[in-house]
Amino acid sequence: MSARWVKILILTVYLIIGGVIAWDHGYLGLTWLRSLASAILAILLWWLIPLGVNLHIHG
């Protein structure tokens, strides 16, 4: 592996561990993830919103 890929791998592992710990301690939750997923859908599928499609994710 090149040094670049090692850096990317270390950063990815670091972020995954941080996400798991944040989830475990209540900093992240389903409400937050639903909001994020809805926002990403709205950004990627913005052309559906004027047509009346509701992109909110409800649990």
C-alpha angles and dihedrals in degrees: 000000000000122000090253093059092047090054091049091048093050091048092049093050090046092053093046092051090047091050093050092049092046090050092048093051095047100255091118127040145158093275091056092046092049090051091049092047091049091050092050091049091049091051095046097039099034092138090067094059096070087050089061100257114149110221097181114123112223125191 
